[in-house]
Amino acid sequence: MEPLVGGYVQPLTDLTPSVRRLAETLEPHEVEALVRLIDQLPQLVRHLDEDIFPVLETLGSVGTDVHDLVDTVQDLRQVVKGFPGSRLFRRRGAEEIAQEEADEATQDGARSPSA
């Protein structure tokens, strides 16, 4: 039994200051939080592997995709500008958007409590 225990004497002696500090500063609620964290680690790792990392891997192409989308919208804008009467439609659309925003602002103002 002595040879088995003897192998742990030096490592335990080296860890004594750290263990002492940990024992002095650790609160019961921190221990509970650590236990909960350890219990949730398998689920956390699974979500990282299955949900988060795949999304992060696709972020490299997002900039290119957005740039392509902006180019397409610009092309559509040029096409629409060439239609006869497009200025009227743009003005009418801008007026409708302004009216919707005003209506939303009025509704938001009616919902907020008076001071």
N, C-alpha and C positions, 0 to 999 in steps of 0.2 A: 504494500500500500504506500510505503514511503517514497519509492521511486515515482509513482504516479503523482502524488501530492507535491513532491519536490520540483517537478517541472512547472508548477504554477506559482511558486514562491516569488521568483523575480518579476514575472509579468504583473502579479497582484501588487507587489511592492511599487512597481512603476506606476500603476494605475491609482494608487492610494490618494494622491492629491486631487486627481480629477473626480474620483468617486466621492471624496469628502466634500468637495465644492458642490457637486451635484446634489448630494444629500442635504446640504445647508440651504440651497437656493430653490429646490424643487418644491412646488406647492401641490397639494392633492388634486386640485382642478387641472393642473398641468399634466399630471400623471394620467388622469382620466382622458384628457384630450389626446395624449400620445397613444393610449390604448385604442381609442376610437379611430385615430389615424391609421394605426397598424391594421386594425380590423377592416378598414376600407381600402387599403392598398391594392388588393387584387382587383377590386372593381375599378379603382382609379386607373390602374395600369391597363386593364381591358378597354376602358373608354379612350384612353390615350392611343392605344394601338389601333382600335377599330374606328374611332370617330375623329379624333383631333389630328393625328399624324397624316392620314390620307388627305385631309383638307389642306394642311400645311404644304404637302407635296405639290398640290395643284396651284398654289399661290404664285409660283414662278411664272405661270403663263397668264395670269390675270392682267398684268400691265399691257401685254400684247393684245389680249382680247378686248380690253377697254379701248385701246387705241384704234383697233379695227372697227369697233362699234361707233366711235366718234367719227371716223372717216365715212362710214356708211350713212350716218345721220347727216353729215355735211353734204354728201352726194344727194340724198333725198331732198334736202333743203334746196339745193340748186335746181332739182327737177321741179319741185313744187313752185318755186319762184317763176319758172317758165310757163306755168299754166295761166291762161287768160282769167282774170278776176281773182288771182291768188292773193293780191294785196287786200281785197275786201274780206276774203276768208281769214287771213292772218289778223286783220284788225278786229273782225267779229270774234275770233277765238281769243284774242287778248282781252277784249271786253268781257267775254264770258268768264275767263279766268279771274279777272279783277273782281267781277261780281261775286263769284264763288268765294274768293278770299275775303271779301267784305262781309258776306253772309256768315262765314265761319268765325270771323272776328266778332261779329255781333252776337252769335250764339255763345262763344266763349266768354264774352263780357257779361251775358245774361246768366251764365252758370256760376261765375265767380261771385263770392259773397261781397256785399258792400262793406266798405270800411267805416 
